[in-house]
């Protein structure tokens, strides 16, 4: 009973947050699921549930005026980066990588909270966006953190919240769809997971819809505060977990 409760609460909260921001399902869900599910099960569930939340939110998304090329450049570069990330996963120290990423987020988020303006960054074009998408793809292949760097980047460029969420939602959707395809090709998704998929569809659909609807009722400042808080929490979780694992290794 307790395991089921933790699983459901984590899924519902994660779905609501992703519906609102366009990312962060893994951050929220794994903070609950890590205590009740092995990674062999939780990783495919996170990708599937996040993908389902994207599908729901995309169906509720209001049209915005944004050149599709501004989104495609992130997606194409990210898809190229995913295989490199999965390759590097077997070479580099994953915990050390998570530690570095965690420290970066812990330092960067408070700095961005005071709203500095970097005019030179805001003027950078598609080549810089492609580089960020490529890095996001690598991070996605390394540990499922495909949204961390792109979310920081679109905030640095001072884009409107609608544009930020649009780019993040479509980028993460493409990366996770590709990841699901890889899981299917590798045989990672077993018949045992199908029952979890069915349960997730039932419990996360409404929270994702509610989060997507709330997005249009919050201000630019509130959206920025939510995103920065999530990224900061992600950095803290990465830092603490990686320090623990490195201590265990030594």
N, C-alpha and C positions, 0 to 999 in steps of 0.2 A: 504493500500500500504506500509506504513512504517513498520507495523508488519511483513508483508511478506518479506520485504527486510532484516530486522534484523534476521529473522529466516533462510533465505537462506545464508546470509553472515556467520553467526555463524556455520551453518552446513558445508559449504565449507571449511572454515578455519580449523575446527576441523578434518574434513576428511583428509585434506592435512597433518596436524601435526601427526595424528595417522598413516597414511601411512608411514610417515618418521620415527617415533620413536617406534611405536608398542603400544602406550598407549596415554592417555591424551585427548581422545575425549570429555569426560564429562567435564573436566576442561575448555576447550575452548568453547564448545557449550553452557554450562550452564551460562557462563559469558555474553552471548547474550540472551539466551532464558528465563533466569530468569525474564527479564523485560517484556516479551510478552506472556509467557505461564504459566499456573498453574502447580505446581509440579506433580499433578495427570496425566497430559499429558506429561510433559517434561521427567519425569523419564523413562517411557517405551520407549519413542522415543530415548533417549540417549543410552539405552541398545541395542535397535534394530539397530540403525545407527552404533554404534561401532562394533557390531557383523558383520554387512554387510561390513564394512571397513576391518575387519579382513579377511573375506572370499575373498575379492578382493586381498588384499595384500598377502595372503597365496598362491594364484594362481600365483602371480608374483615373489614369493620368490625363490631365487637361492639356490640350495642345499648346505648345509654346513656339515662338519664332526663334529657331536656332539652326544654323547651317549643319546639315548632317555630317559634313566632312570634319567638323570639330569633334564629333563623337567617334566617327570611324577611325580616325588616326590613333586614338587611344586603343580601340578594340583590336585593330590589325596588329599594332605593335605589341599589345599584351598577349595575343595568341601566339606570336612568335616567341615571346619570353617564357611562356609556360613550360615547354619542353626543356629549355635550358635550366629552369628552376628545379624540375624533377631530376635532371641529370646532376645538378650541383648538390642535391639533397644527399646523395650517396658519397660525396667527396668532402664537403666542408662540415665543420662542427655545427650542427643545427642549433644547439643550445647557446653557443657563443653568438651565433647570428641573431637569435631571438633577444639575447642580452643587449646587443648593439642597437637593434631596432627599438627595444623598450626604452633605453636611455635617450635615444633620439626623440621619441614621442613625449617622454616625461619633461624634457627640456623645451621642446618646440611648442607644446600646447600653451603653457603659461605665457610665453613670449607673444604668441598670436592673440591671446586673450586681450591684450592691451591695444590690439588693432593697429599694428605698424603697417605703413604703406610702402611697398617696394615697387616703385614705378618701373624700374628696369625689368623686373620679372613680369609685371602686368603687360608689358609690350612684347614679350617673347611670343613666337608664332608656333606653327604646326610642328616644326622639328623638335622644339622643346617639349611639346605635348606628347609627341611620339616617344621621346626618351622616357618620359614619366610612365606612359602606358607600358613600355617595355619592362621597366623596373617593376611595375605593378604585376605584370605577368610572371616575372621571375619570383617575386615574393609569393604569388599565388601557388606556383609550383613547389616552392620551398616549404610553405606551411599554411597556405590558405589565407594569407594576409593581403590579398590582391587590392583591397580598397584603401589600405593605410596611406600609402604615398600619394595616389591620385587625389584622395580627399584633402590631404594637406596642400597639394599643388593648386587645386581649383580655388581653395580658400586664399592662398597667397596671391592668386591672380585677381582676387576680389570680384569674382563673378556673382551675379544675383543668385539667391538661394534656389530658384527654379532651375537655373542652368547647372548649378552644382549638382543637385539631385538627379537631374536628367542625365548628365554625363556619368555620374557614379552608378546609377541604376542600370543603364544600358551596358556600361563597361563590365560591371560585376556579373550581369546576366550572361553576357557572352563568354566570359572566362569560366563561369560555373557550368554553363551548358557544355563547354568543351571538356571540362573536368569530368562531368557525368559520362560523356562519351568515352573518355579514357578509362574510367572505372568499368564501364560495360565491356570495353575491349580487353581489359586486364582480368575480367572476371571478379572484380572486387565486390560487386553488388550481387549478393546471393539471394536465394528465395526466402531465407530467413528475414531479410530486411524488408520484404514487401509488406508484411503486416505493420511494420513501423511506418512505412510510407503512407499506408492507408490511415493510420491513427493521426499522423502529422497533418494530412490534408484536412481532416475533420477539425482539429483543434487550433490550427494556426490561421485558417482562412479569415475568420471574423476579426481577430486582432490585427492582421495585416491590413484589412479594409479600414478599420478604425484609425490606424496610424496614417494611412494614406490620406484620409479625410482631414485629419488634424493638421497635416502639413500646410494646407491652404488657410489655416486660421492663426498661424503663428507668425511673428515678425522676423525680419532678417536677423536681428540681434539674438532673438531666442533660438533660431535655427543654428546660428554660429556657436552659441553657448552649449547647445546639446551635442553638436558634432565634436567640439573641442573636449567636452567632458568624456565622451565615449572614447575618443582617441587617447586621452590621458589615462583613463581606466585601463585601456588596452595595453598601454605602455607599462603601467604598474604590474598588471598580470603577467606580461611577458618577462619583465625584469625579475619578479619574485620567483616565478616558476623556473626560469632558466638558472638563477642562482642556486635554487634548491637542487636541480638536476646536476649542475656542475659540482656541487659539494658531494652529492652521492657518487658521482663518477670518480672523484678523487679520494 
